[in-house]
Amino acid sequence: MLKQLTSILILTLFSLSLSAQIVSIDKRRTKNPNKGFQGDVNLGLNFVHTTTDMMQLMSRLKLQYNDNDNTYLFSSDISYSKVNDERNVNNGGLMFKYNYWVPDKIIIAEAFYQYQYNRVKQLKHRHIMGGGPRFNIADKEKFSLFLVAYTIYLNELFETSDYERRKSLVKFSSMLSTDWQMSPSASLSHSTYYEPDYSDPADFRIWSETKFNVKITKMFSFALYLRFDYDNLVPPDVDQLFYTVNNSFSLKF
């Protein structure tokens, strides 16, 4: 029993640290208006030996370049966790995105390429490339709202020892994203992606992320993070819904 509790506790702590890094790809764009290169790197590698052997890896990279009207963004994520010989987390990806940004314009042109894999979901690879317009419905200091309508090319492979599903097609992908500074001490952000396959109505994906932050006192604050990823057509023995619920309190002094 102690062995199981130890494994669960360490994996829970690792999952919380990972999910804190999982954010909407679009939100990785920094709002810093300075020209030139900006970026950050996060790395984590843990080895734990108790009654079990555990290895945990987390890597995140973001690099952005701005000039007058253009933004180039590259980012990557790798998450891995193994207990003895069982891999509990093994996913990652990379993304390159380009924006043609014209000040005070409602429509912004975007293009991107993305690669993903997720061994837990039996996803061997997913290549996505495409582009489309971003509609800035509102872009104020305390509130922003925009819609994205992409046309994408998708190539993916789900594979197990007795199951295989390949897809290679052009499809539609949409996103709604909003940020609201509700008060000097509270903020709310939300993003939802919807990706249907019109040639196969049973195949669609929904990805959603919501974050709420509130500063209770000068030193004490609370944060709530909700994320879910729903795929209506998955391999056997793989859940359609993956979700994360995190809440945390922080004290600064």
C-alpha positions as CSV (number, residue, x, y, z in Angstrom):
1,M,0.0,0.0,0.0
2,L,2.8,2.4,0.9
3,K,4.5,1.6,-2.4
4,Q,1.3,2.6,-4.3
5,L,0.8,5.7,-2.3
6,T,4.4,6.8,-2.9
7,S,4.0,6.3,-6.7
8,I,0.7,8.2,-6.8
9,L,2.0,11.1,-4.8
10,I,5.1,11.6,-6.9
11,L,3.2,11.2,-10.2
12,T,0.6,13.7,-9.0
13,L,3.3,16.3,-8.1
14,F,4.9,15.7,-11.5
15,S,1.5,16.0,-13.3
16,L,0.9,19.3,-11.6
17,S,4.2,20.7,-12.7
18,L,3.6,19.5,-16.2
19,S,0.1,20.9,-16.5
20,A,1.3,24.2,-15.3
21,Q,3.4,24.2,-18.4
22,I,0.6,23.2,-20.8
23,V,-0.9,26.3,-22.2
24,S,-2.6,27.3,-25.4
25,I,0.0,27.5,-28.2
26,D,-1.4,30.9,-29.2
27,K,-1.0,32.3,-25.7
28,R,2.8,31.6,-25.8
29,R,3.1,34.7,-27.9
30,T,4.5,37.4,-25.7
31,K,2.9,40.8,-25.6
32,N,6.2,42.5,-25.2
33,P,6.3,45.0,-28.1
34,N,10.1,45.2,-28.2
35,K,11.7,44.2,-31.5
36,G,14.2,41.4,-31.9
37,F,14.5,38.1,-30.1
38,Q,12.7,37.0,-27.0
39,G,12.5,33.6,-25.4
40,D,12.7,31.3,-22.4
41,V,13.7,27.7,-21.7
42,N,12.5,25.4,-18.9
43,L,14.1,22.0,-18.2
44,G,13.5,19.4,-15.6
45,L,15.0,15.9,-15.1
46,N,14.3,13.8,-12.0
47,F,15.4,10.3,-10.9
48,V,13.6,8.8,-7.9
49,H,14.4,5.5,-6.3
50,T,12.2,4.3,-3.4
51,T,10.3,1.0,-3.6
52,T,10.0,1.8,-7.3
53,D,12.3,3.4,-9.9
54,M,10.9,6.6,-11.4
55,M,12.2,8.9,-14.1
56,Q,10.6,12.2,-15.0
57,L,11.5,14.7,-17.8
58,M,10.0,18.0,-18.8
59,S,11.4,20.4,-21.4
60,R,9.9,23.6,-22.8
61,L,11.4,26.1,-25.2
62,K,10.0,29.3,-26.6
63,L,11.7,31.6,-29.1
64,Q,10.1,34.7,-30.7
65,Y,11.3,37.3,-33.1
66,N,9.5,40.6,-33.7
67,D,10.0,43.3,-36.3
68,N,7.6,46.1,-37.4
69,D,4.8,44.0,-38.8
70,N,5.9,40.4,-38.4
71,T,6.2,37.9,-35.6
72,Y,8.0,34.5,-35.8
73,L,7.3,32.1,-33.0
74,F,8.9,28.7,-32.3
75,S,8.1,26.5,-29.3
76,S,8.5,22.9,-28.2
77,D,7.3,20.7,-25.3
78,I,8.4,17.3,-24.1
79,S,6.8,15.5,-21.1
80,Y,7.9,12.0,-20.0
81,S,7.4,10.0,-16.9
82,K,8.2,6.3,-16.2
83,V,7.6,4.2,-13.1
84,N,9.6,1.0,-13.3
85,D,8.8,-0.1,-16.9
86,E,5.5,1.6,-17.2
87,R,5.3,4.9,-19.1
88,N,2.6,7.1,-17.5
89,V,3.4,10.2,-19.5
90,N,5.1,10.4,-22.9
91,N,4.1,13.2,-25.2
92,G,5.5,16.2,-26.9
93,G,5.6,18.4,-30.0
94,L,7.0,21.4,-31.7
95,M,5.4,24.4,-33.5
96,F,6.4,27.2,-35.8
97,K,4.0,30.1,-36.3
98,Y,4.2,33.3,-38.4
99,N,2.0,36.4,-38.0
100,Y,1.7,39.3,-40.3
101,W,0.6,42.0,-37.8
102,V,-0.6,45.4,-38.9
103,P,-1.3,47.8,-36.1
104,D,-5.0,48.8,-35.7
105,K,-6.2,46.2,-38.2
106,I,-9.0,43.7,-37.4
107,I,-7.7,40.9,-39.5
108,I,-4.2,39.4,-39.1
109,A,-2.7,36.8,-41.3
110,E,-1.3,33.6,-39.7
111,A,0.5,30.5,-40.9
112,F,2.0,27.6,-38.9
113,Y,3.4,24.1,-38.8
114,Q,3.0,21.7,-35.9
115,Y,4.2,18.2,-35.0
116,Q,2.7,16.2,-32.1
117,Y,3.0,12.7,-30.6
118,N,1.3,11.1,-27.6
119,R,2.2,7.5,-26.7
120,V,-0.5,7.3,-24.0
121,K,-3.2,8.1,-26.7
122,Q,-1.4,5.7,-29.2
123,L,-0.7,8.7,-31.4
124,K,2.5,8.0,-33.3
125,H,2.6,11.3,-35.1
126,R,0.5,14.2,-36.2
127,H,1.7,16.7,-38.7
128,I,-0.4,19.9,-39.2
129,M,0.3,22.8,-41.4
130,G,-2.0,25.6,-42.5
131,G,-3.1,29.2,-42.0
132,G,-5.9,31.7,-42.1
133,P,-7.1,34.9,-40.7
134,R,-7.3,36.0,-37.1
135,F,-10.2,38.3,-36.3
136,N,-9.5,40.7,-33.4
137,I,-13.0,41.3,-32.2
138,A,-11.7,43.2,-29.1
139,D,-8.1,44.1,-28.1
140,K,-8.2,46.4,-25.1
141,E,-5.9,46.6,-22.1
142,K,-8.4,44.8,-19.8
143,F,-10.3,42.7,-22.3
144,S,-9.4,40.9,-25.5
145,L,-11.4,38.5,-27.8
146,F,-10.4,37.0,-31.1
147,L,-11.5,34.3,-33.4
148,V,-9.3,32.2,-35.7
149,A,-10.4,30.3,-38.8
150,Y,-7.7,28.0,-40.2
151,T,-7.6,25.8,-43.2
152,I,-5.2,23.0,-42.4
153,Y,-3.5,19.9,-43.9
154,L,-3.5,17.0,-41.4
155,N,-1.4,13.8,-41.5
156,E,-1.7,11.5,-38.5
157,L,-1.2,7.9,-37.4
158,F,-2.7,6.1,-34.5
159,E,-1.2,2.7,-34.1
160,T,-1.1,-0.3,-31.6
161,S,-0.2,-3.9,-32.0
162,D,-3.7,-4.7,-33.4
163,Y,-5.0,-1.3,-34.5
164,E,-4.1,1.3,-37.1
165,R,-5.8,4.5,-38.3
166,R,-4.2,6.8,-40.8
167,K,-5.5,10.2,-41.9
168,S,-4.3,12.6,-44.5
169,L,-6.7,15.3,-45.5
170,V,-7.5,19.0,-45.6
171,K,-9.9,20.2,-43.0
172,F,-11.1,23.2,-41.0
173,S,-10.0,24.3,-37.5
174,S,-11.4,27.1,-35.4
175,M,-10.5,28.8,-32.2
176,L,-12.0,31.3,-29.8
177,S,-9.8,33.0,-27.2
178,T,-10.5,35.6,-24.6
179,D,-8.6,37.4,-21.7
180,W,-10.4,39.4,-19.1
181,Q,-8.8,41.5,-16.4
182,M,-11.9,41.5,-14.2
183,S,-10.4,43.7,-11.5
184,P,-6.9,44.7,-10.3
185,S,-6.8,41.5,-8.3
186,A,-8.7,39.0,-10.6
187,S,-8.2,37.7,-14.2
188,L,-9.9,35.1,-16.4
189,S,-8.7,33.6,-19.6
190,H,-10.2,30.9,-21.9
191,S,-9.4,29.2,-25.2
192,T,-11.4,26.6,-27.1
193,Y,-10.3,24.8,-30.3
194,Y,-12.9,22.9,-32.5
195,E,-11.6,20.7,-35.3
196,P,-14.2,18.7,-37.3
197,D,-13.6,16.3,-40.2
198,Y,-16.4,17.1,-42.6
199,S,-15.8,13.9,-44.6
200,D,-16.2,11.8,-41.5
201,P,-18.7,13.4,-39.0
202,A,-17.7,10.9,-36.3
203,D,-14.2,12.3,-36.2
204,F,-13.9,15.6,-34.3
205,R,-11.7,17.1,-31.6
206,I,-12.4,19.8,-28.9
207,W,-9.6,21.3,-26.8
208,S,-10.4,23.8,-24.1
209,E,-8.4,25.6,-21.4
210,T,-9.5,28.0,-18.7
211,K,-7.5,29.8,-16.1
212,F,-8.7,31.9,-13.2
213,N,-6.3,33.9,-10.9
214,V,-7.3,36.0,-7.9
215,K,-5.1,38.0,-5.5
216,I,-6.8,37.6,-2.1
217,T,-4.4,39.8,-0.2
218,K,-1.2,41.6,-0.9
219,M,0.8,38.4,-0.2
220,F,-1.8,35.6,-0.7
221,S,-3.3,34.5,-4.1
222,F,-5.3,31.6,-5.6
223,A,-5.3,30.1,-9.0
224,L,-7.6,27.6,-10.7
225,Y,-6.7,25.8,-14.0
226,L,-9.1,23.6,-16.0
227,R,-8.1,21.8,-19.2
228,F,-9.8,19.1,-21.3
229,D,-9.0,17.4,-24.6
230,Y,-11.8,15.4,-26.2
231,D,-11.4,13.2,-29.3
232,N,-14.5,11.5,-30.5
233,L,-12.7,8.8,-32.5
234,V,-9.8,7.1,-30.6
235,P,-8.2,3.7,-30.7
236,P,-9.6,0.9,-28.5
237,D,-8.8,1.1,-24.8
238,V,-8.0,4.8,-25.0
239,D,-10.2,7.3,-23.2
240,Q,-12.0,9.9,-25.4
241,L,-11.6,12.5,-22.7
242,F,-8.4,13.7,-21.0
243,Y,-8.7,16.4,-18.4
244,T,-6.7,18.3,-15.8
245,V,-8.0,20.2,-12.8
246,N,-5.5,22.1,-10.7
247,N,-5.8,24.6,-7.9
248,S,-3.1,26.3,-6.0
249,F,-2.5,28.9,-3.3
250,S,0.6,31.0,-3.2
251,L,2.1,33.1,-0.4
252,K,4.7,35.8,-1.2
253,F,6.6,37.6,1.5
